Amino acid sequence: MTATPNPTSDPGTSPSYDILVAGGAGVDTIVRVPALEVPSGDSVFVPPVYDYVAHTGNGVARGARALGMATKFVDFLGDDIQGRTILDAYAADGLDFSHVVSPHGTPRGVNLVDPQGRRFSFYDGRHPADLRLPRDFYLPFLERARHVHLSITGVTKDMFDDVHRLGVPSSTDLHDWDGENEHHLAYALAADYVFLSAAAIHDRLDDVLHTILDRGRARLVVATDGAAGCHVLERGDDKARHFAAVRPPRPVVDSNGAGDAFVSAFLYALAQGRPVEECVLAGSVSGAFACTSAGTHTEFIDAAGLRAGCAAATAG
């Protein structure tokens, strides 16, 4: 495997990064379906099927950059058409990205999306479980980062030793973790700020959130809950606080990328020293905005839009 940095990412000359995002680049194929179920028969016509540069790290990195954060993104990519598509997209929008070529190819996903914007995702297992970003590749970038967000794709798992040694604040998103899977648990216990979806843990929400804080190092954990808002448990608190959802500024068409948008705006507000309540509001406004554009990571809220959205939500 050979490291392939782009011309703007020479670690010897790069400035400090507000955020380093590690792992989570790929391509999504979006299929719009009448319902999230297999219809009768063996085929059905659907609206046009499109591919999008996507996946969780992509969403956080591009969302953070759109908000004005000095952003660095690193990952594996395959030497294939999907990898070239990703590189072209990042070059076009000026995202500072470096990668290591993976012989296993670029990760892909297929997302079914219903008319209400709900989704079900199929992710391929392209990368083997023991694949890791090389230390001599990521370390120069980590040493320049004020914050690091580690995607749970597995390739970042060995980075935590250096993250903790350097004292760099870290975050991760567990997505729809069931509260038990050991792969996710390793990230949950090692990160300073933990995000996850409440989808699979509604009946165990308090227990799971307390487990993350009691067993790990997290300062707080945020469980997003779609239209029901989110739940936040901070270290030292007995109970999680519930925050209501923000009304989207336009009709909801696609929830792909909403969680990543929440994370990027939350971390943006956190980097500015905002209190937790304002970080949650920023994340909620950004997540709601993401639900109003079709496809995965096709539109990102900027700092002016975020300020306006937060002001409108507060006034309402």
C-alpha positions as a Markdown table, in Angstrom:
| # | Residue | x | y | z |
|---|---|---|---|---|
| 1 | Met | 0.0 | 0.0 | 0.0 |
| 2 | Thr | 1.3 | 3.5 | -0.9 |
| 3 | Ala | 0.4 | 6.8 | 0.6 |
| 4 | Thr | -1.0 | 9.2 | -1.9 |
| 5 | Pro | -1.3 | 12.7 | -0.5 |
| 6 | Asn | -2.8 | 15.5 | -2.6 |
| 7 | Pro | -0.5 | 18.5 | -3.3 |
| 8 | Thr | -2.1 | 20.7 | -0.6 |
| 9 | Ser | -1.6 | 18.2 | 2.2 |
| 10 | Asp | 2.2 | 17.9 | 2.7 |
| 11 | Pro | 2.4 | 17.4 | 6.5 |
| 12 | Gly | 5.7 | 19.3 | 6.5 |
| 13 | Thr | 4.1 | 22.5 | 5.5 |
| 14 | Ser | 0.4 | 22.2 | 6.5 |
| 15 | Pro | -1.0 | 24.6 | 9.0 |
| 16 | Ser | -2.9 | 23.5 | 12.1 |
| 17 | Tyr | -6.3 | 21.9 | 11.5 |
| 18 | Asp | -9.4 | 22.7 | 13.5 |
| 19 | Ile | -10.5 | 19.2 | 12.9 |
| 20 | Leu | -9.0 | 16.0 | 11.5 |
| 21 | Val | -11.5 | 13.5 | 10.2 |
| 22 | Ala | -10.2 | 9.9 | 9.9 |
| 23 | Gly | -12.0 | 7.2 | 7.9 |
| 24 | Gly | -15.4 | 7.1 | 6.3 |
| 25 | Ala | -15.1 | 8.0 | 2.6 |
| 26 | Gly | -17.1 | 6.0 | 0.0 |
| 27 | Val | -19.8 | 6.1 | -2.6 |
| 28 | Asp | -23.6 | 5.7 | -2.0 |
| 29 | Thr | -26.1 | 4.5 | -4.5 |
| 30 | Ile | -29.5 | 5.9 | -3.7 |
| 31 | Val | -32.6 | 4.0 | -4.7 |
| 32 | Arg | -36.0 | 5.7 | -4.2 |
| 33 | Val | -38.6 | 3.1 | -3.3 |
| 34 | Pro | -42.4 | 3.3 | -2.5 |
| 35 | Ala | -41.7 | 1.6 | 0.9 |
| 36 | Leu | -38.9 | 0.1 | 2.8 |
| 37 | Glu | -39.9 | -3.4 | 2.0 |
| 38 | Val | -39.4 | -5.9 | -0.9 |
| 39 | Pro | -42.5 | -5.7 | -3.2 |
| 40 | Ser | -44.1 | -8.7 | -4.8 |
| 41 | Gly | -42.7 | -10.0 | -8.1 |
| 42 | Asp | -39.1 | -9.8 | -9.2 |
| 43 | Ser | -38.7 | -6.2 | -10.4 |
| 44 | Val | -40.1 | -2.7 | -10.0 |
| 45 | Phe | -39.5 | 0.6 | -11.7 |
| 46 | Val | -38.1 | 3.3 | -9.5 |
| 47 | Pro | -37.1 | 7.0 | -10.1 |
| 48 | Pro | -33.5 | 7.5 | -11.5 |
| 49 | Val | -30.8 | 5.8 | -9.4 |
| 50 | Tyr | -27.8 | 8.0 | -8.7 |
| 51 | Asp | -24.4 | 7.6 | -7.1 |
| 52 | Tyr | -23.1 | 10.1 | -4.5 |
| 53 | Val | -19.8 | 10.8 | -2.8 |
| 54 | Ala | -20.7 | 9.9 | 0.7 |
| 55 | His | -20.3 | 7.9 | 3.9 |
| 56 | Thr | -19.9 | 9.2 | 7.4 |
| 57 | Gly | -16.4 | 10.7 | 7.4 |
| 58 | Asn | -17.2 | 12.5 | 4.1 |
| 59 | Gly | -20.3 | 14.0 | 5.7 |
| 60 | Val | -18.5 | 15.3 | 8.8 |
| 61 | Ala | -15.5 | 16.6 | 6.9 |
| 62 | Arg | -17.4 | 18.4 | 4.2 |
| 63 | Gly | -19.9 | 19.7 | 6.7 |
| 64 | Ala | -17.1 | 21.1 | 8.9 |
| 65 | Arg | -15.4 | 22.7 | 5.9 |
| 66 | Ala | -18.6 | 24.3 | 4.8 |
| 67 | Leu | -18.9 | 25.9 | 8.2 |
| 68 | Gly | -15.4 | 27.4 | 7.8 |
| 69 | Met | -13.4 | 25.0 | 9.9 |
| 70 | Ala | -9.8 | 24.2 | 8.8 |
| 71 | Thr | -10.5 | 20.6 | 7.9 |
| 72 | Lys | -8.2 | 17.6 | 7.1 |
| 73 | Phe | -9.6 | 14.3 | 5.9 |
| 74 | Val | -7.7 | 11.0 | 5.6 |
| 75 | Asp | -8.7 | 7.5 | 4.6 |
| 76 | Phe | -8.2 | 4.5 | 2.4 |
| 77 | Leu | -9.4 | 4.7 | -1.2 |
| 78 | Gly | -9.3 | 2.1 | -4.0 |
| 79 | Asp | -7.6 | 2.7 | -7.3 |
| 80 | Asp | -11.0 | 2.5 | -9.1 |
| 81 | Ile | -13.7 | 4.6 | -10.6 |
| 82 | Gln | -15.3 | 5.2 | -7.2 |
| 83 | Gly | -12.0 | 6.4 | -5.8 |
| 84 | Arg | -11.4 | 8.7 | -8.7 |
| 85 | Thr | -14.9 | 10.1 | -8.3 |
| 86 | Ile | -14.2 | 11.0 | -4.7 |
| 87 | Leu | -10.9 | 12.6 | -5.5 |
| 88 | Asp | -12.5 | 14.7 | -8.3 |
| 89 | Ala | -15.2 | 15.9 | -5.9 |
| 90 | Tyr | -12.8 | 16.9 | -3.2 |
| 91 | Ala | -10.6 | 18.7 | -5.6 |
| 92 | Ala | -13.6 | 20.6 | -6.9 |
| 93 | Asp | -14.7 | 21.8 | -3.5 |
| 94 | Gly | -11.2 | 22.3 | -2.1 |
| 95 | Leu | -11.3 | 19.7 | 0.7 |
| 96 | Asp | -7.8 | 18.9 | 2.0 |
| 97 | Phe | -7.8 | 15.1 | 1.6 |
| 98 | Ser | -5.0 | 12.5 | 1.7 |
| 99 | His | -5.3 | 8.8 | 1.3 |
| 100 | Val | -3.7 | 5.4 | 1.2 |
| 101 | Val | -4.4 | 3.2 | -1.7 |
| 102 | Ser | -6.3 | 0.0 | -0.7 |
| 103 | Pro | -6.1 | -3.1 | -2.8 |
| 104 | His | -9.6 | -3.9 | -1.6 |
| 105 | Gly | -11.2 | -1.0 | -3.4 |
| 106 | Thr | -13.3 | 2.0 | -2.4 |
| 107 | Pro | -16.2 | 1.2 | 0.0 |
| 108 | Arg | -19.7 | 1.4 | -1.4 |
| 109 | Gly | -23.2 | 1.5 | 0.0 |
| 110 | Val | -26.8 | 1.1 | -1.3 |
| 111 | Asn | -29.4 | 3.1 | 0.4 |
| 112 | Leu | -33.2 | 2.6 | 0.0 |
| 113 | Val | -35.1 | 5.8 | 0.6 |
| 114 | Asp | -38.9 | 6.0 | 0.9 |
| 115 | Pro | -41.2 | 9.0 | 0.1 |
| 116 | Gln | -41.0 | 10.2 | 3.8 |
| 117 | Gly | -37.2 | 10.4 | 3.5 |
| 118 | Arg | -36.5 | 7.4 | 5.8 |
| 119 | Arg | -33.7 | 5.1 | 4.7 |
| 120 | Phe | -32.3 | 1.6 | 5.0 |
| 121 | Ser | -28.6 | 1.2 | 4.1 |
| 122 | Phe | -26.6 | -1.8 | 2.8 |
| 123 | Tyr | -22.9 | -1.4 | 3.4 |
| 124 | Asp | -20.4 | -3.7 | 1.7 |
| 125 | Gly | -17.7 | -5.4 | 3.8 |
| 126 | Arg | -15.0 | -4.5 | 1.3 |
| 127 | His | -12.2 | -3.6 | 3.8 |
| 128 | Pro | -11.0 | -6.6 | 6.0 |
| 129 | Ala | -11.5 | -6.2 | 9.7 |
| 130 | Asp | -7.8 | -5.8 | 10.4 |
| 131 | Leu | -7.1 | -3.1 | 7.9 |
| 132 | Arg | -5.6 | 0.0 | 9.6 |
| 133 | Leu | -4.4 | 3.4 | 8.5 |
| 134 | Pro | -0.5 | 3.3 | 8.8 |
| 135 | Arg | 0.8 | 5.2 | 11.7 |
| 136 | Asp | 3.5 | 7.0 | 9.7 |
| 137 | Phe | 0.7 | 8.2 | 7.4 |
| 138 | Tyr | -1.8 | 9.7 | 9.9 |
| 139 | Leu | 0.5 | 10.8 | 12.7 |
| 140 | Pro | 1.9 | 14.0 | 11.1 |
| 141 | Phe | -1.7 | 15.2 | 10.5 |
| 142 | Leu | -2.8 | 14.2 | 14.0 |
| 143 | Glu | 0.0 | 16.2 | 15.5 |
| 144 | Arg | -1.4 | 19.3 | 13.9 |
| 145 | Ala | -5.0 | 18.7 | 14.8 |
| 146 | Arg | -7.0 | 20.6 | 17.5 |
| 147 | His | -9.7 | 17.9 | 17.4 |
| 148 | Val | -10.0 | 14.5 | 15.7 |
| 149 | His | -13.1 | 12.7 | 14.7 |
| 150 | Leu | -12.7 | 9.0 | 14.2 |
| 151 | Ser | -15.2 | 7.1 | 12.0 |
| 152 | Ile | -16.1 | 3.6 | 13.2 |
| 153 | Thr | -15.0 | 2.0 | 9.9 |
| 154 | Gly | -12.3 | 0.1 | 11.8 |
| 155 | Val | -9.3 | 1.5 | 9.9 |
| 156 | Thr | -9.0 | 4.2 | 12.6 |
| 157 | Lys | -9.2 | 1.9 | 15.7 |
| 158 | Asp | -5.4 | 1.9 | 16.4 |
| 159 | Met | -5.2 | 5.7 | 16.3 |
| 160 | Phe | -6.6 | 6.1 | 19.8 |
| 161 | Asp | -3.2 | 5.4 | 21.5 |
| 162 | Asp | -1.7 | 8.4 | 19.7 |
| 163 | Val | -4.8 | 10.5 | 20.2 |
| 164 | His | -4.6 | 10.0 | 24.0 |
| 165 | Arg | -0.8 | 10.4 | 24.1 |
| 166 | Leu | -1.0 | 13.7 | 22.3 |
| 167 | Gly | -4.0 | 14.9 | 24.3 |
| 168 | Val | -6.1 | 15.7 | 21.3 |
| 169 | Pro | -9.8 | 15.9 | 22.0 |
| 170 | Ser | -11.6 | 13.2 | 20.1 |
| 171 | Ser | -15.1 | 12.3 | 18.9 |
| 172 | Thr | -16.8 | 9.4 | 17.2 |
| 173 | Asp | -20.3 | 8.5 | 15.9 |
| 174 | Leu | -21.6 | 5.0 | 16.7 |
| 175 | His | -24.6 | 5.4 | 14.4 |
| 176 | Asp | -27.3 | 2.8 | 15.2 |
| 177 | Trp | -25.3 | 0.9 | 17.8 |
| 178 | Asp | -27.2 | -1.8 | 19.7 |
| 179 | Gly | -25.4 | -1.0 | 22.9 |
| 180 | Glu | -23.5 | -4.3 | 22.9 |
| 181 | Asn | -21.5 | -4.8 | 19.7 |
| 182 | Glu | -17.8 | -4.9 | 20.7 |
| 183 | His | -16.5 | -3.1 | 17.6 |
| 184 | His | -18.6 | 0.0 | 18.4 |
| 185 | Leu | -17.9 | -0.3 | 22.2 |
| 186 | Ala | -14.2 | 0.1 | 21.6 |
| 187 | Tyr | -14.9 | 3.5 | 20.0 |
| 188 | Ala | -17.5 | 4.4 | 22.6 |
| 189 | Leu | -15.1 | 4.0 | 25.5 |
| 190 | Ala | -12.1 | 5.7 | 23.9 |
| 191 | Ala | -13.6 | 9.0 | 22.6 |
| 192 | Asp | -14.2 | 12.2 | 24.5 |
| 193 | Tyr | -17.4 | 13.1 | 22.7 |
| 194 | Val | -19.7 | 10.2 | 21.6 |
| 195 | Phe | -22.6 | 10.5 | 19.2 |
| 196 | Leu | -25.1 | 7.7 | 18.3 |
| 197 | Ser | -28.6 | 7.1 | 17.1 |
| 198 | Ala | -31.3 | 6.2 | 19.6 |
| 199 | Ala | -32.9 | 3.9 | 17.0 |
| 200 | Ala | -31.8 | 0.6 | 18.4 |
| 201 | Ile | -31.7 | 1.4 | 22.1 |
| 202 | His | -34.9 | 3.2 | 23.0 |
| 203 | Asp | -35.8 | 0.8 | 25.8 |
| 204 | Arg | -32.3 | 0.9 | 27.2 |
| 205 | Leu | -31.3 | 4.5 | 26.4 |
| 206 | Asp | -30.4 | 5.6 | 30.0 |
| 207 | Asp | -28.4 | 2.4 | 30.6 |
| 208 | Val | -26.4 | 2.6 | 27.4 |
| 209 | Leu | -25.6 | 6.3 | 27.8 |
| 210 | His | -24.5 | 5.7 | 31.4 |
| 211 | Thr | -22.4 | 2.7 | 30.4 |
| 212 | Ile | -20.5 | 4.9 | 27.9 |
| 213 | Leu | -19.7 | 7.5 | 30.6 |
| 214 | Asp | -19.1 | 5.0 | 33.5 |
| 215 | Arg | -16.8 | 2.7 | 31.6 |
| 216 | Gly | -15.1 | 5.2 | 29.2 |
| 217 | Arg | -13.6 | 8.6 | 29.1 |
| 218 | Ala | -16.4 | 10.6 | 27.4 |
| 219 | Arg | -17.2 | 14.0 | 28.6 |
| 220 | Leu | -20.7 | 13.7 | 27.1 |
| 221 | Val | -22.8 | 11.4 | 24.9 |
| 222 | Val | -25.5 | 12.5 | 22.4 |
| 223 | Ala | -28.2 | 10.2 | 21.2 |
| 224 | Thr | -30.0 | 11.6 | 18.2 |
| 225 | Asp | -33.6 | 10.5 | 17.8 |
| 226 | Gly | -34.8 | 11.9 | 14.5 |
| 227 | Ala | -38.0 | 13.9 | 14.7 |
| 228 | Ala | -38.1 | 13.3 | 18.4 |
| 229 | Gly | -34.9 | 15.4 | 18.9 |
| 230 | Cys | -32.0 | 14.1 | 20.9 |
| 231 | His | -30.8 | 13.1 | 24.4 |
| 232 | Val | -27.6 | 14.4 | 26.0 |
| 233 | Leu | -25.9 | 12.9 | 29.1 |
| 234 | Glu | -22.9 | 14.8 | 30.5 |
| 235 | Arg | -20.4 | 13.4 | 32.9 |
| 236 | Gly | -21.7 | 14.0 | 36.5 |
| 237 | Asp | -25.3 | 14.2 | 35.5 |
| 238 | Asp | -27.8 | 11.6 | 36.8 |
| 239 | Lys | -30.2 | 11.8 | 33.9 |
| 240 | Ala | -30.0 | 12.6 | 30.2 |
| 241 | Arg | -31.5 | 15.9 | 29.0 |
| 242 | His | -34.0 | 15.8 | 26.1 |
| 243 | Phe | -33.9 | 18.5 | 23.4 |
| 244 | Ala | -36.7 | 18.9 | 20.9 |
| 245 | Ala | -36.0 | 18.7 | 17.2 |
| 246 | Val | -35.8 | 21.7 | 15.0 |
| 247 | Arg | -38.4 | 22.2 | 12.3 |
| 248 | Pro | -36.7 | 21.8 | 8.9 |
| 249 | Pro | -36.8 | 24.9 | 6.7 |
| 250 | Arg | -38.1 | 23.0 | 3.7 |
| 251 | Pro | -40.0 | 19.7 | 3.1 |
| 252 | Val | -38.1 | 16.6 | 4.3 |
| 253 | Val | -37.1 | 14.5 | 1.3 |
| 254 | Asp | -34.1 | 12.4 | 2.4 |
| 255 | Ser | -32.6 | 11.7 | 5.9 |
| 256 | Asn | -29.3 | 10.4 | 4.4 |
| 257 | Gly | -26.4 | 12.4 | 6.0 |
| 258 | Ala | -28.5 | 14.1 | 8.7 |
| 259 | Gly | -26.5 | 12.5 | 11.6 |
| 260 | Asp | -23.2 | 13.6 | 10.0 |
| 261 | Ala | -24.6 | 17.1 | 9.6 |
| 262 | Phe | -25.6 | 17.2 | 13.3 |
| 263 | Val | -22.1 | 16.1 | 14.3 |
| 264 | Ser | -20.2 | 18.6 | 12.1 |
| 265 | Ala | -22.3 | 21.5 | 13.4 |
| 266 | Phe | -22.1 | 20.4 | 17.0 |
| 267 | Leu | -18.3 | 20.2 | 16.8 |
| 268 | Tyr | -18.2 | 23.5 | 15.1 |
| 269 | Ala | -20.0 | 25.2 | 18.0 |
| 270 | Leu | -18.0 | 23.2 | 20.5 |
| 271 | Ala | -14.7 | 24.5 | 18.9 |
| 272 | Gln | -16.0 | 28.1 | 19.4 |
| 273 | Gly | -16.5 | 27.4 | 23.1 |
| 274 | Arg | -20.3 | 27.4 | 23.0 |
| 275 | Pro | -22.3 | 25.7 | 25.9 |
| 276 | Val | -23.8 | 22.3 | 25.3 |
| 277 | Glu | -27.2 | 23.8 | 24.7 |
| 278 | Glu | -26.0 | 25.9 | 21.8 |
| 279 | Cys | -24.0 | 23.0 | 20.4 |
| 280 | Val | -27.1 | 20.8 | 20.4 |
| 281 | Leu | -29.1 | 23.6 | 18.7 |
| 282 | Ala | -26.4 | 24.0 | 16.0 |
| 283 | Gly | -26.4 | 20.3 | 15.4 |
| 284 | Ser | -30.2 | 20.1 | 15.2 |
| 285 | Val | -30.4 | 23.0 | 12.7 |
| 286 | Ser | -27.7 | 21.4 | 10.5 |
| 287 | Gly | -29.3 | 18.0 | 10.7 |
| 288 | Ala | -32.8 | 19.3 | 9.8 |
| 289 | Phe | -31.3 | 21.2 | 6.9 |
| 290 | Ala | -29.6 | 18.1 | 5.6 |
| 291 | Cys | -33.0 | 16.3 | 5.5 |
| 292 | Thr | -34.3 | 18.8 | 2.9 |
| 293 | Ser | -31.9 | 17.9 | 0.1 |
| 294 | Ala | -32.1 | 14.7 | -2.0 |
| 295 | Gly | -29.2 | 12.3 | -2.0 |
| 296 | Thr | -26.3 | 11.9 | 0.4 |
| 297 | His | -24.2 | 14.9 | 1.4 |
| 298 | Thr | -25.4 | 17.0 | -1.6 |
| 299 | Glu | -25.9 | 20.2 | 0.3 |
| 300 | Phe | -24.2 | 21.6 | 3.5 |
| 301 | Ile | -25.2 | 24.4 | 5.6 |
| 302 | Asp | -22.7 | 27.3 | 5.9 |
| 303 | Ala | -21.9 | 29.5 | 8.9 |
| 304 | Ala | -24.4 | 32.2 | 7.9 |
| 305 | Gly | -27.1 | 29.7 | 7.3 |
| 306 | Leu | -26.4 | 28.1 | 10.6 |
| 307 | Arg | -26.6 | 31.4 | 12.5 |
| 308 | Ala | -29.9 | 32.2 | 10.8 |
| 309 | Gly | -31.3 | 28.8 | 11.5 |
| 310 | Cys | -30.4 | 28.9 | 15.1 |
| 311 | Ala | -31.8 | 32.4 | 15.5 |
| 312 | Ala | -35.1 | 31.3 | 13.8 |
| 313 | Ala | -35.3 | 28.2 | 16.0 |
| 314 | Thr | -34.7 | 30.3 | 19.2 |
| 315 | Ala | -37.2 | 32.9 | 18.1 |
| 316 | Gly | -39.8 | 30.3 | 17.3 |
